[in-house]
Amino acid sequence: MATSSNKTSNDRLSYGITILVFGIVFLLDKLGILSHIPYAKNLISIGAFFLMAGIVFLITQPKKILGWIFLGVGILLNADFFFSWMSNYSNLIVPLGLIIAGVAMVLTSKKKN
């Protein structure tokens, strides 16, 4: 039972920090502070939120898989920012990345009997 309690504690910490970071970034945007920082407008997007969540989960979770998934989705959603040469194909990258991630998750899931 101790491992279940520890897992719940790690999950709450990860989700709590992620929500806290999202809230701070959102507040800074609403106060107009982000408009004075170069590239900060990119922080208010779903892709940036996935990147932030991925980093938080990689730091706080003992099992890193969810962090890597969030980070991967964040990079895919921001592909034009990270890989400017891919801007012509960026409209295809997100759906293909989601399909690949979904297939990988389905294939690696454990069935309960």
WOQUIZI-V240387 format. One record per pair of residues at least 24 apart in sequence whose C-alpha atoms are under 10 Angstrom apart, sorted by sequence separation. I is the first residue (numbers start at 1). J is the second residue. D is the distance in Angstrom with one decimal. If there is no record, write none. Layout:
BEGIN
I;J;D / I;J;D
END
This chain:
BEGIN
25;49;9.5 / 47;71;9.1 / 49;73;9.9 / 50;74;4.6 / 51;75;6.8 / 73;97;7.3 / 47;72;9.8 / 48;73;9.7 / 49;74;7.3 / 50;75;8.2 / 51;76;9.7 / 72;97;8.4 / 73;98;7.5 / 22;48;9.6 / 47;73;7.3 / 48;74;6.2 / 50;76;9.8 / 51;77;9.2 / 72;98;9.7 / 22;49;7.0 / 46;73;9.7 / 47;74;4.5 / 48;75;8.5 / 50;77;8.5 / 51;78;9.0 / 21;49;9.0 / 46;74;7.8 / 47;75;7.1 / 50;78;9.7 / 73;101;8.6 / 45;74;9.8 / 47;76;7.8 / 48;77;8.2 / 72;101;9.0 / 19;49;9.7 / 22;52;8.1 / 47;77;4.9 / 48;78;7.5 / 18;49;8.6 / 21;52;7.8 / 22;53;8.8 / 46;77;7.8 / 47;78;5.8 / 18;50;9.6 / 21;53;8.7 / 45;77;9.2 / 46;78;9.1 / 47;79;9.3 / 69;101;7.7 / 19;52;9.9 / 45;78;9.2 / 18;52;7.2 / 19;53;8.6 / 17;52;9.9 / 18;53;5.6 / 21;56;9.1 / 17;53;8.7 / 18;54;9.0 / 42;78;9.1 / 69;105;9.8 / 18;55;9.1 / 15;53;8.3 / 18;56;6.3 / 14;53;8.3 / 17;56;7.0 / 18;57;8.1 / 42;81;9.1 / 14;54;9.8 / 16;56;9.8 / 17;57;9.0 / 14;55;9.9 / 15;56;8.5 / 14;56;6.4 / 15;57;8.1 / 13;56;9.4 / 14;57;5.7 / 17;60;9.1 / 13;57;9.2 / 14;58;9.1 / 14;59;8.6 / 15;60;9.6 / 11;57;8.8 / 14;60;5.9 / 10;57;9.4 / 13;60;7.3 / 14;61;6.9 / 13;61;8.7 / 11;60;8.5 / 10;60;6.9 / 11;61;7.4 / 10;61;6.2 / 11;62;10.0 / 9;61;10.0 / 10;62;8.0 / 10;63;9.9 / 14;67;9.8 / 7;61;8.7 / 7;62;8.9 / 7;63;9.8
END
